[in-house]
Amino acid sequence: MADSLTSFGKDIQPSATREAEARDFVALLKPRVMSLVIFTAFVGLVAAPGTMNPVLAFAAILLIAVGAGASGALNMWYDADIDSIMNRTAKRPIPAGKVTPGDALGFGLTLSIASVVLLGLIVNLTSAALLALTIFFYVVVYSMWLKRRTPHNIVIGGAAGAFPPMIGWAAVTDSVTIESMVLFGIIFLWTPPHFWALSLFISKDYEKVGVPMLPVVAGERETRKQILLYSLLVVPCGVAPYFMGFAGPVYGVVSGLFGAWFLMLGFMVWRGIEKAERRLFAFSILYLFVLFATLAFERLITGWLA
């Protein structure tokens, strides 16, 4: 790790021509990823049985977001060498010379520790432990261990992005239940087809930096097959909250219709239909948003009527 930091400093730090601005550190937090974390954590909090003081709920969501952003900063610190080569990531703060590797590392570590400690003190230890696990999984298990070693990096590493609704649920209940694990499962199974669809049309970026994404290692045909297989898994999991009784009929209908659409696109990708992977990538974002938004909406309306 120290060698990585030294090499990053040699390659990147000399190009820094000005002091880092606040917006550069905000960019380190991966705001778009953070917005998804905030949203899914909020849904987990709303869907959980019981009530929570609004101030504590706001604090919980804020600290979960900070922890997620911290892991993004640490990921950018570790991946700065390959980020500087890939077209998609070359303008990130470290390879662009806007933030030094050392500053990014210190920023990420400080926010990681602060978010976990404060969540444990203000909310509860279960949610804090899950947040710590999320940061560890994303930074150490995915970024440092899996990403550059196995084409299954997205499958296993995707767990990091699936924890936020569990953390939100635990913030209310101080526990991990089968319902929160189902919410985890939806995102966990959704991640491979979502990212593999993306990797199909940016595979050259991954190839030139030696990241063994599935299309680079196994080829497009196998990737398309795996996308279909995971599509077949995520759709039943997406409908499961209705059959388990913690989502209502509106969610049941919406998850069924959007799941059928997801499967259709997954089948089109498998068949190799032109631009189907781009359509699946775009739709997968809508799919996840609609499912979680519908679940939250139903629970909020039910609570209001009650």
ABEGO torsion letter per residue (X at the ends): XAAAAAAAAAAAAAABABBBBAAAAAAAAGAAAAAAAAAAAAAAAAABBEBBBAAAAAAAAAAAAAAAAAAAAAAAAAAAAAAAABAAAAABAAAAGABBAAAAAAAAAAAAAAAAAAAAAABBAAAAAAAAAAAAAAAAAAAAAAAAABAAAAAAAAAAAAAAAAAAAAAAAGBBBAAAAAAAAAAAAAAAAAAAAAAAAAAAAAAAAGBBBAAAAAEAAAAAAAAAAAAAAAAAAAAAAAAAGABBAAAAAAAAAAAAAAAAAAAAAAAGBBGAAAAAAAAAAAAAAAAAAAAAAAAAAAAAAX
